[in-house]
Amino acid sequence: MPRTYVGSQWCALQTCLWVLLCTGAFASFGCKKQSGPIQDEATQAHVTPESFTHADEDYFHDMDNGVALSADEVKGRNTWIVWTGGNDRLWDVLTVRSVGTLDFLKTVSSYDPSKDPALTPEKQAELKRLYRSTRDNRFYDLGLLNEPCFEKATGPDPEKYGLWLDKRRADCPPDPFENETKYKGVPFGARGKSIPVGSFYGKASGVIGLRLFPNPAFDEEAQKRWDPVRYYNDPSYYNSKDLVRPYRVGMSCGFCHVGPNPIHPPQDPEHPEWADLSSNVGAQYFWVDRVFAWAYEPSSFPYQLFHTARPGTLDTSLVSTDYINNPRTMNAVYELGGRLDIAKRWGEETLGPGSEDNEQLNTYFPTGPLSEFFKPPRTVWTTHVLKDASDSVGVLGALNRVYINIGTFSEEWLTHFNALVGGKRTTAITIKDARANSSYWRATELQAANMARFFLKSATPHHLKDAPGGAAYLTESPEVLERGKQVFAERCARCHSSKLPPIPREADIAGCAGPNYLSCWDKYWQWTKSDEFKAQMRAMVAAPDFLEGNFLSTDARVPVTLLETYICSPLATNALRNNIWDNFSSESYKNLPSVGEVTVHHPITGEARQYKMPAGGRGYMRPASLISAWSTAPFLQNNAVGKFDPSPSVAGRMRSFQDSIEQMLWPQKRERDPVLGSKVPGVIDRTAERSYLRVARGFLPDLLQPLLGFGQRYFPWVVEDDGLQIGPIPKGTPVGLLSNMQLVNEDVFGEEARAHTKQLIETLLALTNTLRKLPADASDEQASAALSKHVDALIALSRCPDYIQNRGHYFGTDLFKEEPGLSDDDKRALIGFIKTF
């Protein structure tokens, strides 16, 4: 074939590959847009919201320090831990959309290749690298919690289609939520025909927060094709868009929020009892890279992307992508009562079209204190749960939004964006549509008030003094503690206390949310530096009841220009006007002003640059609560400050706390970037191994598969025997260079949008041309040098041009220019006081 023909075809092929890879077309090829209203499976099956009876069994009574719960509070905890709201459909779809990277059915398996008699010793050794986790090491390897009353699968289970799934112990009572008579599931597809309907709570998987549901697509034909042996050991079988698994895996909120109880830690974290667990502390030990990429494959770029998530963090916009790699800590739910108190004081927001459709507390609490958080038609007093304080429509709206984000009504939700990778302009999902067309959504709304009741009762602090051996860490003298209280009052309480002195009217931010917020904040901030504020605050902190009912945060919006922290979190776009969560953010949020310019650094040279933060909601962070700070390290919104200790013991938590709090107050102790060192103020997340973007043959559209032979002959740097591959992405590449590339600039329209698309295509073509010219044996140094030619073009396309993870929050240190740094003695005294929280 003439060289010129190959060259022209190469350009066409490159373009097609990038379009397919970057728009998710491999996963959605052949899908047709449904005409008319989109209904969820429950609505299609004529199952009403009221049919989803709220489970009333107090099965988890030993959890949460054995707190006594009312009947409604029990229902709330059950919803939190076992209700999945039909989201098993989403995670089944994402198994294909992720081209096999995610497969929760393998995550919950205890498959052990070394015990599989169907394999040769050589094959056993090969697969052992992929399947590293079983029930024996699931906590320390994945950070997931084994459900009590289960035992490890030691072979294929004929009752579970030959899968290696953990089994309930014979000496344990049955799981009440599996009662399909009381909690009859949704008869949809093959459910109720060739396979059982089951319970709408699913079956326990052996992993807390993941439930098993009969797959409605597992009909008689799919059953004939099902081969459990090949499912575990044959990539040509399991890497296929056409594979139908017998179960879909649903996710409850407990998956990301149940964790080891800090004051009643398990003796063996791999074998916890219910009494060792807390519903509210957050999945602090969760390894996203190992959970969302089931195979240990460091040469996969998606694995390297997930690897940037430190234990206990997750990017909540992972599915409805905003083109920002933004793993953030999984929230602990503490002191909801104190949080509502500060909401009543400072949380006034104005709702608008769409957001005014959210349910409010007074619907379920028509009298009493909880009826006072909404004033018709559009005024709400609200907490801010998300790190960027974007969820601003009320407590119930914040709870309900989470369920859509983890998959409720995915039939509609997934039509508003391209899952995982983007590539089309995002539009807003509306509460109105969810109410009209999703029985699962409406059922979730009906259960939210009981969850709020549960949190009000159970979300109490875990004090170090109450932990086994905790008193040994509380060794500061009364004089040191008194000094620590004074330091906290003068430097920390202005952001980290919900108990504050009366604020002069001219310095109060109450009712300021909206276009004038920044000027209000500046006046408040200046007042907190005054002698008047500090004197009153010292008296409050000295009071014996200061910590009682104190949320230890103002829950206010703090401009990132003051914090100087990683800006990708407050640059999140999901809650902007007309974006996916439009209905779950207030008009006040959407009208917030720009915080101004921040300093970012070039990821290759370290050069400092100024970046103007956009307006319309972005640029602010709410202060984290310091409740039980001794048990919640590492610190900052992404767990980037401090060493992670994998042990949930008191000693393990204190090792992490001490290292983390010292790094917060002595920033010179923080990790430095191994490449740029002192040129940048922290560490950049880089790929740990050479990696590639890959799509297995089985995930390619049927029309493309016959062309693989042609492609392998003429384009061997892209086409392989088992699919497509783009790379290499060299070891040490800043991950954000690629992960933050916005395929659609949703801030612009018309000619500006077309110009962005043109720039995107030109950059991708130039980048792939550079990569294809590398010799087959190119070193990482050669690949990095080639990639460096395109860095500025990639930065220009970035949704977030910040790469430094552990910078900022320099309050009390010499790096904070507005006030003198604290002495070492004052810092140690402050640490002593914080340990009592």
C-alpha positions in Angstrom: 0.0 0.0 0.0 1.4 3.4 -0.9 2.9 5.3 2.1 0.7 8.4 1.4 -2.4 6.3 1.6 -1.4 4.8 4.9 -0.6 8.3 6.2 -4.0 9.7 5.3 -5.7 6.7 6.7 -3.7 7.0 9.9 -5.0 10.5 10.5 -8.6 9.3 9.9 -8.0 6.3 12.2 -6.5 8.5 15.0 -9.5 10.8 14.9 -12.0 7.9 15.0 -10.1 6.3 17.9 -10.0 9.4 20.0 -13.7 10.1 19.3 -14.6 6.6 20.2 -12.4 6.4 23.3 -13.3 9.9 24.6 -17.1 9.8 24.1 -17.7 6.3 25.4 -19.0 5.2 22.1 -17.6 1.7 22.6 -20.0 1.3 25.5 -23.0 2.9 23.9 -22.6 1.9 20.3 -26.0 1.0 18.8 -28.0 2.5 21.7 -31.1 4.4 20.6 -32.6 7.4 22.4 -36.0 6.4 23.9 -38.9 8.5 22.7 -41.3 9.8 25.3 -40.8 9.8 29.1 -38.0 7.5 30.4 -39.2 5.3 33.3 -37.2 3.3 35.7 -37.6 -0.5 35.9 -39.9 -0.3 38.9 -42.3 2.1 37.2 -42.3 0.0 34.1 -43.2 -3.0 36.2 -46.1 -1.0 37.8 -44.5 -1.1 41.2 -45.5 1.9 43.3 -43.2 3.8 45.6 -45.4 2.8 48.6 -44.7 -0.9 47.7 -41.1 -0.5 49.0 -41.9 -1.1 52.6 -39.4 0.5 55.0 -37.6 -2.3 56.8 -38.3 -2.3 60.5 -36.0 -5.1 61.8 -33.4 -3.9 64.3 -30.8 -6.1 62.7 -27.9 -3.7 63.2 -28.7 -3.0 66.9 -25.1 -3.7 68.1 -23.7 -0.9 65.8 -23.1 2.7 66.7 -22.2 1.9 70.3 -25.5 0.1 70.9 -27.5 3.4 70.7 -31.2 2.8 71.5 -33.3 3.7 68.5 -37.0 4.4 67.9 -38.9 2.4 65.3 -38.5 5.2 62.7 -34.8 5.6 63.6 -34.3 1.9 63.0 -35.9 2.3 59.6 -33.6 5.1 58.8 -30.5 3.1 59.6 -31.7 0.2 57.6 -32.2 2.5 54.6 -28.7 3.9 55.0 -27.1 0.4 55.1 -29.2 -1.8 52.8 -31.4 0.3 50.5 -29.9 0.6 47.0 -32.8 2.3 45.2 -32.5 0.2 42.0 -28.9 1.3 41.3 -27.8 -2.2 40.6 -28.7 -1.3 37.0 -26.1 1.5 36.9 -23.2 -0.6 38.2 -24.1 -3.3 35.6 -24.0 -0.7 32.8 -20.8 0.8 34.1 -19.1 -2.6 33.9 -19.4 -2.2 30.1 -18.9 1.5 30.0 -15.6 1.1 31.9 -14.6 -1.6 29.3 -14.3 -4.1 32.1 -12.2 -2.0 34.5 -15.0 -2.1 37.1 -16.7 -5.4 38.0 -18.2 -5.5 41.4 -19.2 -9.1 41.1 -15.5 -9.9 41.0 -14.8 -7.5 43.8 -17.2 -9.4 46.2 -15.8 -12.8 45.1 -13.3 -14.7 47.1 -11.9 -16.4 44.0 -8.5 -17.9 44.7 -6.7 -19.1 41.5 -4.4 -21.3 43.6 -7.4 -23.4 44.7 -9.0 -23.6 41.3 -8.6 -27.3 40.1 -9.5 -26.2 36.5 -6.2 -24.3 36.1 -2.7 -25.4 35.4 0.0 -24.3 38.0 1.2 -21.8 35.4 -2.2 -20.3 34.9 -2.8 -20.2 38.7 0.4 -18.1 39.1 -0.6 -15.8 36.2 -4.1 -15.1 37.7 -2.9 -14.7 41.2 -1.5 -11.3 40.2 -5.0 -10.1 39.2 -7.0 -11.7 42.0 -5.2 -10.5 45.1 -8.2 -10.2 47.5 -10.4 -12.7 49.2 -12.3 -12.5 52.5 -9.1 -13.2 54.3 -7.5 -9.9 53.3 -10.3 -7.8 52.0 -10.0 -5.1 54.6 -6.3 -4.5 54.4 -6.1 -4.9 50.6 -9.3 -3.1 49.5 -10.4 -1.2 52.6 -13.9 -2.9 52.4 -15.7 -4.4 55.4 -16.5 -8.0 55.5 -20.1 -8.5 56.7 -20.3 -10.4 60.0 -21.8 -13.9 59.9 -20.2 -14.9 56.6 -17.5 -17.4 55.8 -15.0 -17.4 52.9 -15.9 -19.1 49.7 -13.4 -22.0 49.1 -14.8 -23.0 45.7 -17.6 -22.4 43.2 -21.0 -22.3 44.7 -23.6 -24.3 42.6 -26.4 -22.4 44.3 -24.9 -19.1 43.0 -24.2 -20.1 39.4 -20.7 -21.3 40.2 -19.5 -18.0 41.6 -17.0 -17.9 44.5 -19.2 -15.8 46.7 -19.0 -15.8 50.5 -21.6 -17.8 52.3 -23.7 -17.0 55.4 -22.6 -19.2 58.4 -25.0 -21.9 59.5 -25.0 -20.7 63.1 -26.3 -17.2 62.2 -29.9 -16.0 61.8 -31.1 -15.2 58.2 -30.7 -11.7 56.8 -34.2 -10.3 57.3 -33.8 -8.0 54.3 -33.7 -11.0 52.0 -37.3 -11.9 52.8 -38.8 -11.7 49.4 -42.3 -12.3 50.7 -42.2 -9.2 52.9 -39.9 -7.2 50.6 -40.9 -8.5 47.2 -38.6 -7.3 44.5 -39.3 -5.8 41.1 -40.5 -8.3 38.5 -38.7 -7.1 35.4 -37.2 -8.9 32.4 -36.3 -12.4 33.4 -37.0 -11.7 37.1 -40.1 -13.7 38.0 -39.8 -15.8 34.9 -36.6 -17.9 34.4 -35.0 -16.5 37.6 -36.4 -15.5 41.0 -37.7 -12.0 41.7 -35.9 -11.8 45.1 -36.2 -9.0 47.6 -36.0 -5.4 46.7 -33.2 -5.1 49.2 -31.3 -7.9 47.4 -29.1 -10.5 49.0 -26.2 -9.8 51.3 -22.9 -10.2 49.3 -20.6 -10.7 52.3 -19.3 -7.1 51.8 -21.1 -4.3 53.7 -22.9 -1.9 51.4 -22.9 -4.2 48.3 -26.1 -6.3 47.7 -26.8 -8.9 45.0 -29.8 -8.7 42.7 -31.0 -11.2 40.1 -30.0 -9.8 36.8 -33.2 -9.3 34.7 -31.2 -9.9 31.5 -30.1 -13.3 32.7 -32.7 -15.1 30.6 -32.6 -18.7 29.4 -30.3 -17.8 26.5 -27.9 -16.0 28.8 -28.0 -18.9 31.2 -26.9 -21.3 28.5 -23.9 -19.0 27.6 -22.9 -18.5 31.2 -19.6 -20.2 32.1 -18.3 -19.4 35.7 -14.9 -21.0 35.1 -14.2 -18.8 32.1 -15.7 -15.8 33.9 -12.7 -15.9 36.3 -9.9 -17.1 34.0 -10.6 -16.3 30.4 -10.2 -12.6 29.3 -11.7 -13.4 25.9 -14.9 -14.4 27.7 -15.3 -11.9 30.5 -14.0 -8.9 28.5 -17.1 -8.6 26.4 -19.9 -6.1 26.2 -22.3 -9.0 25.5 -21.6 -11.0 28.7 -24.6 -11.2 31.0 -23.8 -11.9 34.6 -26.3 -13.8 36.8 -26.3 -11.0 39.4 -26.2 -7.2 39.3 -24.5 -5.6 42.3 -26.3 -2.7 44.1 -24.6 -0.1 46.3 -26.1 1.4 49.5 -24.8 4.5 51.2 -23.3 2.3 53.8 -20.7 1.2 51.3 -18.9 4.6 51.5 -20.0 5.5 55.1 -19.8 2.5 57.4 -16.4 2.1 59.0 -14.6 0.6 62.0 -15.8 2.3 65.2 -13.0 4.4 66.5 -13.8 3.8 70.2 -14.7 0.1 69.7 -12.3 -1.1 67.0 -12.4 -4.7 65.8 -9.8 -7.0 67.2 -9.4 -8.4 63.7 -10.5 -6.0 61.0 -10.9 -8.8 58.6 -13.5 -10.4 60.9 -15.4 -7.5 62.5 -18.6 -7.9 64.6 -21.5 -5.5 64.2 -20.5 -3.9 67.6 -17.1 -2.9 66.0 -18.7 -0.8 63.3 -20.2 2.7 63.0 -22.7 3.8 60.4 -21.5 7.3 60.2 -17.6 7.6 60.3 -17.0 7.1 56.5 -15.1 4.4 54.7 -11.7 5.8 55.8 -9.7 2.8 54.6 -11.3 2.4 51.2 -8.8 2.0 48.3 -10.5 3.3 45.1 -7.9 2.0 42.7 -8.3 -1.6 44.0 -12.1 -1.5 44.3 -13.0 0.3 41.0 -10.3 -1.5 39.0 -10.8 -5.1 40.0 -7.7 -6.4 38.3 -4.3 -5.3 39.6 -3.0 -3.9 36.3 -0.6 -1.0 36.9 -0.1 -0.7 33.1 -3.7 0.5 32.7 -4.1 4.3 32.8 -7.6 4.0 34.4 -5.8 2.1 37.3 -3.2 4.9 37.5 -6.0 7.5 37.5 -7.8 5.7 40.4 -4.4 5.3 42.1 -4.4 9.1 42.7 -7.2 8.6 45.2 -5.7 8.3 48.6 -7.3 5.8 51.0 -10.7 7.0 52.2 -11.3 9.3 49.2 -13.5 9.1 46.2 -14.3 11.4 43.3 -18.1 11.9 43.6 -18.2 13.2 40.0 -16.5 10.1 38.7 -19.6 8.9 36.8 -21.1 12.3 35.8 -17.7 13.6 34.9 -16.8 17.2 35.2 -13.3 16.6 33.6 -11.6 17.1 37.0 -9.8 14.3 38.9 -11.0 15.3 42.3 -11.0 12.5 45.0 -12.3 13.8 48.3 -12.8 12.3 51.7 -15.9 10.3 52.4 -17.8 12.4 54.8 -18.2 11.4 58.4 -21.7 12.3 59.7 -21.3 13.9 63.1 -23.4 16.2 65.3 -26.3 16.8 62.9 -28.1 18.8 65.7 -25.1 21.2 66.0 -24.8 21.4 62.3 -28.5 22.4 62.0 -28.0 25.1 64.6 -25.3 26.8 62.5 -27.5 26.3 59.4 -30.3 28.2 61.2 -27.8 31.0 61.9 -25.8 31.2 58.6 -27.3 28.8 56.2 -30.0 30.9 54.6 -30.3 30.3 50.8 -32.8 31.2 48.1 -34.2 28.4 45.9 -35.1 28.8 42.3 -36.6 26.9 39.3 -36.0 23.2 39.8 -34.4 23.5 43.2 -37.6 24.6 44.8 -39.0 21.1 44.0 -36.9 19.6 46.8 -38.7 18.2 49.8 -38.1 20.0 53.0 -38.0 18.9 56.7 -41.2 20.6 57.6 -43.1 18.2 55.2 -42.3 15.5 57.7 -41.9 17.6 60.9 -44.8 20.1 60.6 -44.2 21.4 64.2 -41.2 21.7 66.5 -37.6 22.8 65.8 -37.2 20.8 62.5 -40.2 22.7 61.0 -38.2 26.0 61.1 -35.8 25.3 58.2 -38.0 26.3 55.3 -40.1 29.4 54.6 -42.4 29.1 51.5 -42.0 29.6 48.8 -38.2 29.7 48.3 -36.2 30.3 51.5 -34.3 27.5 53.1 -31.8 27.3 56.0 -29.4 24.5 55.1 -26.3 22.6 55.9 -23.5 22.2 53.3 -22.5 18.6 53.0 -20.3 18.6 49.9 -16.8 20.0 50.3 -17.5 22.9 47.9 -20.7 23.8 49.8 -22.7 23.4 46.5 -25.5 21.3 47.9 -27.6 24.1 49.2 -31.3 23.1 49.1 -31.9 21.5 52.5 -31.0 18.4 54.4 -33.4 16.1 52.6 -32.4 17.3 49.2 -28.7 16.6 50.0 -29.6 13.1 51.1 -31.8 12.3 48.1 -29.2 13.6 45.6 -26.7 11.0 46.8 -29.0 8.2 45.7 -29.2 9.5 42.1 -25.4 9.9 42.2 -25.0 6.2 43.0 -27.5 5.1 40.5 -31.2 5.6 41.3 -33.1 6.3 38.2 -30.0 5.7 36.1 -32.3 5.1 33.1 -32.8 8.9 33.0 -29.6 10.1 34.7 -27.3 8.5 32.1 -28.9 10.3 29.2 -27.7 13.7 30.6 -24.0 13.0 30.0 -21.5 10.4 28.8 -20.7 8.3 31.8 -17.1 8.3 33.0 -15.5 10.0 30.1 -17.8 12.8 29.0 -17.7 14.1 25.4 -21.1 15.7 25.2 -22.6 18.7 27.0 -24.1 17.9 30.3 -27.8 18.8 31.1 -29.7 18.8 34.3 -31.7 16.0 35.7 -34.9 17.3 37.2 -36.7 16.4 40.4 -40.0 16.8 38.5 -39.0 14.0 36.0 -37.7 11.8 38.8 -41.0 12.1 40.7 -43.1 11.4 37.6 -41.1 8.5 36.2 -39.2 6.7 39.0 -40.8 4.7 41.8 -37.3 4.1 43.2 -36.7 7.9 43.5 -40.1 8.6 45.1 -39.5 5.7 47.5 -36.2 7.2 48.5 -37.8 10.5 49.2 -40.3 8.8 51.5 -37.4 7.2 53.4 -35.1 10.3 53.8 -36.8 11.7 56.9 -36.2 8.5 58.8 -32.5 8.7 57.8 -32.4 12.3 59.3 -34.0 11.0 62.5 -31.4 8.3 62.7 -28.5 10.7 62.3 -29.9 13.1 64.9 -29.8 10.2 67.4 -26.6 8.4 66.4 -24.1 10.8 64.9 -22.4 11.6 68.2 -18.7 12.3 68.6 -16.2 9.5 69.2 -13.9 10.8 72.0 -10.4 9.6 72.5 -11.0 9.3 76.2 -13.6 6.6 75.5 -11.4 4.5 73.3 -9.5 1.5 74.7 -6.1 2.9 75.8 -7.1 6.4 74.7 -6.4 8.1 78.0 -2.7 7.3 77.6 -2.6 9.8 74.6 -4.3 12.6 76.6 -1.2 13.4 78.7 -1.1 17.2 78.5 -1.1 19.2 81.8 -4.0 21.5 82.7 -1.8 24.5 81.9 -1.0 23.2 78.4 -4.6 22.4 77.7 -5.6 25.9 78.9 -3.1 27.4 76.5 -4.4 25.1 73.7 -7.9 26.4 74.3 -6.7 30.0 74.0 -4.9 29.3 70.8 -7.9 27.5 69.3 -10.1 30.5 70.3 -7.9 33.1 68.7 -6.9 31.2 65.5 -9.2 28.3 64.7 -12.7 28.9 66.1 -13.6 31.5 63.5 -13.9 28.6 61.0 -14.0 25.5 63.3 -16.7 26.2 65.8 -20.5 26.4 65.5 -20.6 28.3 68.8 -19.6 31.9 68.2 -20.0 35.2 70.0 -22.7 37.6 68.9 -21.5 39.1 65.6 -21.9 42.8 64.8 -24.4 43.3 62.1 -21.9 44.8 59.8 -19.7 41.7 60.0 -22.4 39.0 59.9 -22.6 36.8 56.8 -26.2 35.7 57.7 -28.4 36.1 54.6 -25.3 37.1 52.5 -25.3 34.1 50.2 -25.3 35.4 46.6 -23.5 38.1 44.6 -22.5 40.1 47.7 -21.1 37.1 49.7 -17.4 37.9 49.3 -17.7 41.4 50.7 -19.6 40.0 53.6 -17.0 37.3 54.2 -14.2 39.8 54.1 -15.8 41.9 56.9 -16.4 38.8 59.0 -12.9 37.7 58.5 -11.5 41.0 59.6 -13.7 41.1 62.7 -12.3 37.7 63.8 -8.9 39.3 64.0 -10.1 41.9 66.5 -9.4 41.8 70.2 -13.2 42.0 70.8 -13.8 38.7 69.0 -10.8 36.9 70.5 -11.7 37.9 74.1 -15.3 36.7 73.7 -14.1 33.5 72.0 -11.6 32.7 74.7 -14.4 32.9 77.3 -16.6 30.6 75.2 -13.9 28.0 74.6 -13.0 28.0 78.3 -16.6 27.1 79.3 -17.0 23.4 80.3 -19.8 22.8 77.8 -18.0 24.3 74.8 -17.6 21.0 73.0 -21.2 19.8 73.7 -23.4 20.1 70.6 -20.6 21.9 68.8 -20.2 20.9 65.2 -16.7 22.3 65.3 -17.2 24.1 61.9 -19.1 27.1 60.8 -20.2 25.2 57.6 -19.6 28.6 55.9 -18.1 29.1 52.4 -14.5 30.1 52.7 -12.8 31.5 49.6 -10.0 29.3 48.3 -7.8 32.4 47.9 -7.6 32.4 51.7 -7.2 28.7 52.1 -4.5 28.3 49.3 -5.5 24.6 49.0 -5.8 22.5 45.9 -8.3 24.3 43.7 -9.8 21.4 41.7 -12.3 20.7 44.5 -13.9 24.1 44.5 -13.8 24.1 40.6 -16.3 21.3 40.4 -19.0 22.1 38.0 -21.8 19.6 38.6 -23.9 22.0 40.6 -23.7 25.0 38.2 -26.7 26.3 36.4 -28.1 23.8 33.9 -25.5 21.2 34.9 -26.4 17.8 36.2 -27.1 18.8 39.8 -28.8 22.1 38.9 -31.9 21.2 40.9 -29.8 20.5 44.0 -28.1 23.8 44.3 -29.7 27.1 45.3 -29.9 30.4 43.3 -27.7 31.8 46.0 -25.0 29.4 45.1 -25.3 30.0 41.4 -24.9 33.7 42.0 -21.8 33.6 44.1 -19.0 36.0 42.9 -15.5 35.0 41.7 -13.0 34.8 44.6 -10.3 36.3 42.3 -6.9 35.0 41.3 -5.0 32.0 42.8 -1.5 30.8 42.2 -0.9 27.5 40.3 2.3 25.9 39.1 3.4 24.5 35.8 3.7 20.7 36.3 6.9 20.4 34.3 8.9 23.6 35.1 7.3 24.5 38.4 6.7 28.0 37.2 4.1 30.0 39.3 1.2 31.3 37.3 -2.0 33.2 38.1 -5.4 31.7 37.4 -8.7 33.6 37.6 -11.3 31.5 39.4 -14.7 31.6 37.6 -17.9 32.9 39.3 -21.3 31.3 39.5 -20.7 29.0 42.5 -17.1 27.9 42.2 -14.1 28.9 44.4 -15.3 28.2 47.9 -14.8 25.4 50.5 -16.6 24.7 53.7 -14.4 24.1 56.7 -14.2 20.4 57.8 -15.6 19.6 61.2 -12.9 18.8 63.7 -15.1 16.4 65.7 -13.1 13.3 66.5 -10.2 14.7 64.5 -7.9 12.2 66.3 -9.6 9.4 64.4 -10.0 11.0 60.9 -6.5 11.7 59.7 -4.9 12.2 57.1 -6.2 15.7 56.6 -7.4 18.2 54.0 -10.2 17.5 51.6 -8.2 14.9 49.8 -6.4 13.2 52.7 -3.1 14.5 51.2 -1.6 15.8 54.4 -0.2 13.0 56.6 0.6 9.4 56.5 -2.1 6.8 56.1 -2.0 4.0 58.6 -3.9 0.9 57.5 -4.8 -0.2 61.1 -8.1 1.0 62.5 -6.8 0.5 66.0 -6.5 3.4 68.4 -2.7 3.2 68.1 -2.9 3.2 64.3 -5.3 6.2 64.2 -3.0 8.1 66.6 0.1 7.4 64.5 -1.7 8.9 61.5 -3.1 11.8 63.6 0.2 12.8 65.0 2.0 12.7 61.7 -0.9 14.6 59.9 -1.4 17.3 62.5 2.3 18.0 62.6 2.4 18.4 58.8 -0.6 20.8 59.1 1.2 23.0 61.6 4.7 22.5 60.3 4.3 22.6 56.5 8.0 22.0 55.9 7.3 18.4 57.0 4.8 17.8 54.1 5.7 15.5 51.2 7.6 17.2 48.4 7.4 16.4 44.7 10.1 13.9 43.7 10.7 15.6 40.4 10.3 19.3 41.1 11.2 19.4 44.8 11.2 22.9 46.3 10.1 24.5 43.0 6.5 23.7 43.9 4.8 23.8 47.3 3.9 20.1 47.6 3.5 16.9 45.7 2.1 16.2 42.2 0.2 13.0 41.6 2.1 11.1 38.9 1.7 7.8 37.2 3.6 5.2 39.1 4.2 2.9 36.1 4.2 3.2 32.3 0.5 2.8 31.3 -1.8 2.7 28.3 -5.5 3.4 27.4 -6.8 0.0 26.3 -10.1 -1.4 24.9 -10.4 -5.2 24.8 -11.7 -6.7 21.6 -14.9 -7.8 23.2 -15.9 -4.3 24.1 -15.5 -3.0 20.6 -18.7 -2.4 18.5 -19.4 -5.4 16.3 -18.9 -3.4 13.1 -15.3 -2.6 14.1 -14.2 -6.1 15.1 -13.7 -7.4 11.5 -11.3 -4.5 10.9 -8.9 -5.5 13.6 -6.8 -7.6 11.3 -6.4 -4.8 8.9 -5.5 -2.4 11.7 -3.0 -4.8 13.2 -1.2 -5.0 9.9 -1.0 -1.3 9.2 -1.3 0.3 12.6 0.5 -2.1 15.0 1.2 0.7 17.5 -2.6 1.0 18.2 -4.2 -2.3 17.2 -3.3 -5.6 19.0 -4.6 -9.1 18.9 -6.9 -8.5 21.8 -8.1 -4.9 21.1 -6.9 -1.3 20.9 -4.1 0.4 22.8 -3.0 4.0 23.0 0.3 4.9 24.6 2.7 4.7 26.2 2.0 7.2 29.0 5.4 7.3 30.7 6.0 6.7 34.4 6.0 10.0 36.2 3.4 11.8 34.0 1.3 14.2 36.0 -2.1 12.4 35.9 -4.0 15.7 35.9 -2.6 16.6 32.5 -4.7 13.9 30.9 -7.6 13.4 33.4 -8.5 17.1 33.5 -8.7 17.6 29.8 -12.2 18.9 29.0 -13.6 17.2 26.0 -16.5 19.8 26.0 -16.0 23.3 27.4 -19.4 23.8 29.0 -18.7 27.4 29.9 -18.8 28.6 26.3 -21.2 28.2 23.3 -21.2 28.9 19.6 -18.0 29.9 18.0 -16.0 29.7 21.2 -17.2 26.1 21.7 -16.3 25.2 18.1 -12.8 26.7 18.7 -12.4 24.6 21.8 -13.3 21.4 19.8 -10.9 22.3 17.1 -8.1 22.9 19.6 -8.9 19.6 21.3 -8.8 17.6 18.1 -5.5 19.2 17.0 -3.9 18.5 20.3 -5.0 14.8 20.4 -3.8 14.2 16.9 -0.5 15.8 17.6 -0.1 13.8 20.8 -0.9 10.5 19.2 1.4 11.2 16.3 4.2 11.9 18.8 3.5 8.7 20.7 3.4 6.5 17.5 6.8 7.8 16.4 8.4 6.5 19.6 10.6 3.4 19.1 9.2 0.1 20.4 11.8 0.0 23.1 11.5 3.7 24.1 12.5 4.5 27.7 10.2 6.4 30.0 12.7 9.3 29.7 12.3 9.3 25.9 8.5 9.1 26.2 8.4 11.9 28.8 10.6 14.1 26.6 8.2 13.5 23.7 5.1 14.2 25.8 6.6 17.4 27.2 6.1 19.1 23.8 2.4 19.0 24.3 2.1 19.9 28.0 1.2 23.6 27.4 -1.5 22.5 24.9 -2.9 20.1 27.4 -2.9 22.7 30.2 -4.8 25.1 27.9 -7.5 22.4 27.5 -7.7 21.6 31.3 -10.7 22.1 33.4 -8.4 22.5 36.4 -4.8 23.6 35.9 -3.7 22.8 39.5 -1.5 19.8 40.2 -0.3 20.4 43.8 -2.3 18.1 46.1 -1.1 18.9 49.7 -0.6 22.7 49.7 -2.5 25.3 51.7 -4.3 25.7 55.0 -1.3 27.5 56.4 -3.1 29.1 59.3 -1.0 29.4 62.4 2.2 28.9 60.4 4.8 31.3 59.1 3.5 30.7 55.5 0.3 32.5 56.4 1.0 36.1 55.7 -1.9 37.8 57.5 -0.8 36.8 61.1 2.4 35.8 62.8 3.0 32.1 63.1 2.5 30.2 66.3 5.4 29.2 68.5 6.2 25.5 68.7 4.9 25.4 72.2 1.6 26.9 71.2 1.3 24.4 68.3 1.8 21.5 70.7 -0.7 23.0 73.1 -3.2 23.3 70.3 -2.6 19.7 69.3 -3.3 18.6 72.9 -6.6 20.4 72.9 -7.7 19.0 69.5 -7.1 15.5 70.8 -10.0 16.0 73.2 -12.5 16.7 70.4 
